[in-house]
């Protein structure tokens, strides 16, 4: 999840700050060296020539040792850096809990949408079977009564309504998959479902999982399989 990556980066930055603050509390030893060249002569030309001969070269070396007495300021900065790291760890734990809750909620929405989609698919198939039975009966009867025509018209309206409901279920299911992918920070690949109302051939046999266990989001195509969110126990405290 992008939120978790941001939290991890915050901890990494806090680790660097702790190391810098710890180094600031240590004694300091500096070594410096330098050199000079001088040109001494009765004229500018002679002085210029003496400058490059190196006859009047000078060298200096210095070794400086600094040991802080008390060191209260730098120790306070170190404690502050460590406290900020603990805050970053706690923030990551809070973010992980929020992401896990959002993922569980998104998974429940996908599950509910998947079940609704299967139900609407069955409703479409049942309505088609009813209309097919009426059409078969129509071929056997010489003339159609007004009651039979009303029954056939009602069956056609039932199919149209069932397909509209199926299309809405498909929309809800795909939206739930997208929300789940956004929550987990993954990318959907080939998991979009279409409706029979959008295909002349009808049916979702080629696109819709037949069983719960074959649902695309359960198979790991939209979420990272066995994804584990970190806890404070997974993050060493320095």
N, C-alpha and C positions, 0 to 999 in steps of 0.2 A: 504494500500500500504506500502511496506517496506520503501520507501523513507519518507513517512509521519511518520512512527513509529520512524525513525531515527531523524526526525525533532522534534518530541514530546520529545524524550529522551534528545535532546540538550537543550530544554527549561527546562526540569526537572533539568538537571545539573546546568543550569544558575540560577534557583530558589534557589538551595542549596548554590551556591556561593554568592548570594545576602544575604541570611540569615546569612551566616558565616561572611561576611563583615559587616553587620549591628551589629552583636554581638561584633565585634572587636571595634566598636565605643563607646560602653557602658563603664561606670566605672567598675573597677575590684576590687573585694573583695576576698582575700585569707585567709584561716584559716589553720594553720599548728600546729601540736602537735608532741611531741617526748618524749622519755624516755631513761635513761641510768642506768646501774647497775655497781657498782664498788666493787671490793674486796680488802679490806685493812687489812693487817696483818703482823706480824713479819716474817712469812715464807710463802713460796709458797702454802703450804697446808692450812695454816690458811687463806690466801687471797682467795684461791679457795673456801673454805667453806663459807667465808663471802659474796662471790659473789652470792650465791644462797639463802642466808638468807634475802636479800632485805633490809639490814640495811642502806646501802649507796646508795639508789635509788635516781635518780634525774629526774625531769619532767620539760618540757618547753612547752609553748604555745605562738603562735604568730598570730596576726591579722593584715593583710596588706591591706590597701585601696589605690587604685590608681585611680586618676581622671585626664584624659588627658586635658591639657590646649591648646586650639586651635584645637588640634586633626586633623590637616590638612592632614596628611599622610593617616590616616585611613578613613577619609571622602572621600579622593580622590579614595581610593580603593573601597569604597562603590559606588561612582558614576561610576567607571569603571565597576563594576559588574552589575549595573543596565543597563548600556549602552550595555554590552555584552548580557544581556537578551533581550533587545529590538532588537538587531541584530538577536538573535535566533528566536524571534517571526517573524521578517521580513523574515528570511530565510524560516520559515515554510510556511508563506503565499505565498512566491515565489514558493516553492516546491508544495504546494497545487494547485496553478494555472497551473504549468507545468503538474502535474499529471492529472488534470481535462482536460486540452487540449489534452493530450495523450489519455485519455479515450474516449473523443469525437471523435478523429481521428480513434481510433481503432473500435469504434462502427460504424462509417461511412464505414469503410472497411468491417466489418462484414455484414452490410446491403447490400452493393454493391455486395459482394460475394454471399450472399444469393439470391439476385435477379438474378444474373448470373447463379447460380446453378438451379434455377427454370426454367429459359429460356432454358438451355441446356437439362434439363430433358424433357421439352416439345418437343425440337427438336428431341431427341431420339425417343419419342413416335410417332411423326409424321413420321419419317423415317421408323419405324417399321410398321406403318399402311400402308405406301406406298408399302413396300415390300410385306406385306400380301395381298394387293390387286393384285399385280402382280402374286403372287403365286396362288391365286384363279383363276385368268384369265388363268394362265398356265394350270390348270387342265381342263379347258373347251376347250382349243384349241388343235387340233390334232397334229400340228407341229409348232415349234417355228421358227420365222424368225430371221435373224441376228440382225435386228433392235430391236426386242423384247428382245433378249438375252443381247444386249448392254444396254438396258434400265434396265433390271434386275440386271446386274452387277453394273451399276451406282447406283442403289438403295442400293445394298449391301455395296458399298464403302461409300455411304452417311451415312449409319448406323454406319459403323466403324469410320468414321470421327466424327460423333455426339457423339459416346461413348468416343472417345479420348478427345473431348472438355468437355464432362461431367466429366470425370476423372480429368481433369485439374481444372475444376470449384470446384470439391470436395476438391482437394488439397488446392486450394486458400481459400476456406471457412474454412477448418480445421485450416489452418495457421492463418487466421484472428481471429478465436476463441482462439487460443493459445496466440497470441499477446495481445488480450484483457485480458485474464486471467493473463498474466504476468504483464500487466500494472496495473491491479486492485489488484494484489497480491492474487488472488483466485486460486482454483484448479478446473480443468475441471473434471466433473463426468458424464460419459455416454453421452456426447454430440458429439462424433466423428461421422461424416457422412461417409457412404461408397457409392460407385458408382455402377450402374447397370453393368458396365463393369467388376466389381470384383465379381459379384454374378451370378450364373447360373439362378437363378429364375428371375432376372431382377427387375427393379423398385426401387424407393426410398420410397414407400408408408409406409413401416414400420419404416423408420428412418428419413425421411425428413419432416419437418413441412409443413402442407398443406397450411397454411396461414401465413401472416406476423406476426400476433399477437401471433402465436404459436412457433415462432423462439426460440430455446433454450436460446440464450443469452438475449432475451427480457423477458423470464419468470423468470429470476433470478437464473438459475442454474449455470451460469458462472460469474455473477457479483453480488455484494451485492445490494439487492433491496433498492432503495431510499437512496443510499449511499451519505452522505453529507460531503463535505470536509470543514475543519475548516477555519475560517477567523480570522483576527485580533480581531474582535468583540467578538469571542468565547473564547479568551484567556485573562484572567485578567492580567493587568499590576500592578506589585507590586512596 
